[in-house]
Structures are given as C-alpha cells and as structure tokens.
C-alpha cells in the first residue's frame, strides 16, 4: 500500500441546490493506495461529493484535486485518471458482455490488439467468460455489477469511485465484490467508496468519514471511530455520532431528481 502520495485533496467544498445546502465546507484527504468510505444517511451529500470529484458537476465553492489534477481547471486530467461505478448500472443490456467491454475499450482509444486482450482478461477476472456472448439483459444482478465494474477498469484507472456498488445485491454477490475491491487495493488502486452497508465500510475501509447535514462529523479508522463512540459496530458509531441510523437503500439525492 502506497501512502506516500495523496490521491484526493478536498478543501472547503460547498454545494447547494436552490435553498437546499448539500455540502457545507467539506475537507478530506485520501492517501493513494487506500480505501476511503464516505458514509451518511440518504440525501447526506455522498453522491454529490463523487459527482464533484469526478467532474460531473461543479462545486459552488472550495477546491479539490484528484490524482494531482484540479477538478475545476484540469477536468480532462481527472477524467483520464479515474473510473466511476455509479449506483445505477452503465451497461447496455442490448449488448453482450463482451460488446460492452469492447465499447469501453474503443472509448478509451485502445489499439485493437490491446483492446481484445484487455477484454479477454477482464472477462476471465470477473468470471464472465461463459456469459461473454450473451446479452447483458440475461445477466443476474451480481453479474451485471461485475460487468459494470469491469467496464470501469478497461482503461486501468489508478483511482476508482464506487457509489453504492453493492446496493440490492445478495450477500454472496456483495462479498464477491468485496474480494475484487481487495484485489484492486493490492494492485495499488485507490478507492473512494460510498455505501449504506456499514459492515462493508468496516470490512474494506482504511478511513471512514461520517457525513451528516452536509458536514463531516467524524473521521478515522473503523477501530478509532468505534473507540470514540464506545460502540462495537459502525452502526453503533453512526447512531452515537449523528443521532440516527443508516438504512440499506439507494441514496436518492436531490440532484438525481431535479
């Protein structure tokens, strides 16, 4: 794990939609080669934070650097450096698994021979070889999420944003994705994770940030937060530090229904 460089730096980020303030001067730092889990109740601003850091929307104030690039003035550099897997699958269900991956390789401008090799590599890695030439519409929920993540990895990003990556998956499929995250971490990939499953953050994260009311109300390792709150689980921590719990539902934030 490489913690000598910083993958994400955020200073005083703010964001509002009309009179609704979503982020209120957020600061955070993510060392390269680590997993940072941002937790919070529905509407807390988690997806907004990912959208700002991945240059999909602009912040109202503050500054942020991702993979060494300023998200406001160097968006192309950010986009070349990252991968994003959102709450909702980006796959085209009319295409086969192989065709979805090849489409991403074409968008990444990979040479034909390299693209074919990369597609085969990812199909094998994500246990999709047998289903490679079936339409993605026939895939199970777990297979679709694996394909979605595989598509994110085609261009070999060193920093990946995972927004609710296991929402709606059965426990076995969720644990399969946890193993993939651990393998990516072993390869030096940095992962910024949002999740409603607090056990997921406990299992995977080096650092956990608790977002409530647009502010980071606590930050630390899972063990540090449990000690601070006097709890045995991150559910206990969240209840103690925010006064309410987190339910395993999709994070339907304001910008998603504007």
N, C-alpha and C positions, 0 to 999 in steps of 0.2 A: 504494500500500500504506500503510495507516494503522497505525503502530506507536506512536502516542501514547497509546493506551489498552490495557488488559490484558483479554483475553478469558477467560483461565483462570488462577487462582491456587491452587496446592496447597501445603499446609504440613503436613508430618509425618503424612501419611495412612498408616494401618495397616489391615490386614485379614487375618484368619485364618479357617480352617475347621477347627474342632476343634484338633488339634495341628499342623495344617499352616499355616505362616505364608506368606501370598501376597505381601503388601506390608509393607515394614519401614521406615516413616517416610519416605515419598516426598515430595520437594519438587520443584515445577516451576512455571514461569511461561510463558504463551503470549501474546505480543502480538497484538492484534487485527489482522486482515488478513494473517495469515501461515499457513503450513503447519507443524505440529509433527508429526514422525513418531516414534512410540514403537516401538522395535524390541526383540526379545528372543526367546529360544527358546520352544518350546511349554511352556505352563504357567508362564511367567515372571510373569504378572500383568497383561498388557496389556488383555485383555478385562475383567478385574476393575476396572481403572482406569476404563475407559469406562463400565462399569455404575455405578460410584460417581458419576462426574461427571455422568451423565445421570439420576441419582436412582433408578435401578432397584434398587439395593441400598445399604445404609448402610455407612459405614466404621466400624471399631472405635475409631479414634482419629484425631486430626488435624482439619484444617479445609480446606474448599475453597470457592471462589467461581467461578461460571460465569456469564458475561455480567453480572457485577455482583451476582448473587444467591447467597446462602449455600445450598449444596446440602442442608444439614440443616434449616434453619429456613424457607427460601423455595423449596421444591421446585417450586411452581406457576410461579414466575417463571422458573426454569431451564427448565422444560418448554416454556413459551411461546416461549423464545428459541432453542431448538436443534432440530436434526434429527439422526436417528440412522439409519445404514445398517449393519446388522449383518452378521456372517459368513454368516448364512442368510437367504435372501430372505423379505421380509414380504408378498410379493404373494399374492393369492388366485388360484390358477390356474384356478378355475372361472369367474372373471370375465374380461371383456375388459380390454385395457389401459386403455381409456377409463373403464370402470366402476371399475377400481382407483383411478385418479386422482380420479374424482368422489367415491368413498368418502372419500378423504383430505380433499378439499375440504369435504365435509359434516362430517367430524370437526373440521375447523378452523373451522366455522361461517361459511364464506364465503357471502355473498349469491349467489343463483342466477346472476345475470348475470356477476358477478366469477368465480364458480367455473367456468362454462362457458368464459370467456375464458382463465382460467389453465390449464385442462386442454388446450385447443387449443394454447396457447403451449408447454406442456411436451412435448406430442406432437410438435410441429414441432422443437423444440430437440433432442430426443433421437432424432430420425429414426425415429419410431414411427407416423407418420401412416398409412402403408399398412397397418400391422398393428393399428391402433387398435381395430377392432371384431372382432378375433379373440380367442378365449380365450387367456389368458396361458400355458396349458399347451402351446400350439403354438409358443411363442417359443424361440429359441435361448438358450444360456446368456448370451451377450453382451447380447441384447435384454432378458432378464429382469433383468440387473444395471442396465441403463439405466433400465428401468421402475422398479425399486426405488429408484434414486437420484432419479428424477423425483418419485416419491411423497414422498420426504423433503423435496423443495423446494417442495411445493404451498403451504405457509404462509410461504414466503420467510424461512427462518431465517437469522440472521447468523452462526451458529456450527454447524458440522456435524461429527459424529463418524462416521468411516468405519473400521469394524472389518473388516480383511481384505477390502476392497471388490473386489479382482480375483482372489481365490482361485479357482483352477480355470478361469480364462478363458484363451483362446488369446492369443498375443502381440498380434495385431491388435486384439482387443476390449480388451485391457489398455491399449493405447496410446490407444484411443478414450476410455476413461475418464480417462486422464491429461489429455487435452485438455480434457475437461469440468471437471476439477479446476482447471486453469489459468484457464479462463474464469470460474469462480466466484471465484477469487482476484482476478482483475481487477475483479470487482464488489465487492470488499471483504469477502467472506465469509472467516471464519476456519475452518480445517480441522484437526482433530485426527485423525491417521491412525495406524492400526496395520497392519503388513504383514510378511509373511515374505519379500517380494521386495525385497532390499536395493537393487537398481537403481531400484526405484520410489521409495524414500526419497531416493536420490541425485538423481533427476530432479525431484522435487516439493518436497522439504522445505527450509524456511529453517533449521530447527533439528531435530536428531536427538538423541533420548535413548536410551541403551542400558540396558535393564532386565535385570538378572541376579540371581537369588537374592532377588528382592523389593526390590532396591535399584537406584538409578540410578547405574551405574558410570562413565558418561561422558556428556557433553552438549556440543553445539556444532554449528556448521555442518558439512555434509559435508566441506568442504575442511579445516576445523580438525581434525576427527577423523582424517582421513587423514594430516595432517601429524603429529599427536600419535602415531599408531600406526606411522608410516612405511610406510603401505600405499597402493596405487593405487586400491582399491575399498573399499566399505563391508564387503564380505565379509572383506577383509584386516583391517579395523579390528575387526570383531567377533571374529574369531579371536584377534587380538592382545590385546584388552582383556578377553575373557571366557574364553578358552581352549577355546571350541567354536564351531561354526558354527550357522547358521540354515537349516533346510530349508523349502522352499515347501509346507508342509502347513497345514491348518486348525489354529487354536490351541484345542485342546480342553482348556480349563482346568477346574480342579476343580469350580467352581460349576456348570459345564454338565452334569456327570454325577452331581451329588448326588442 
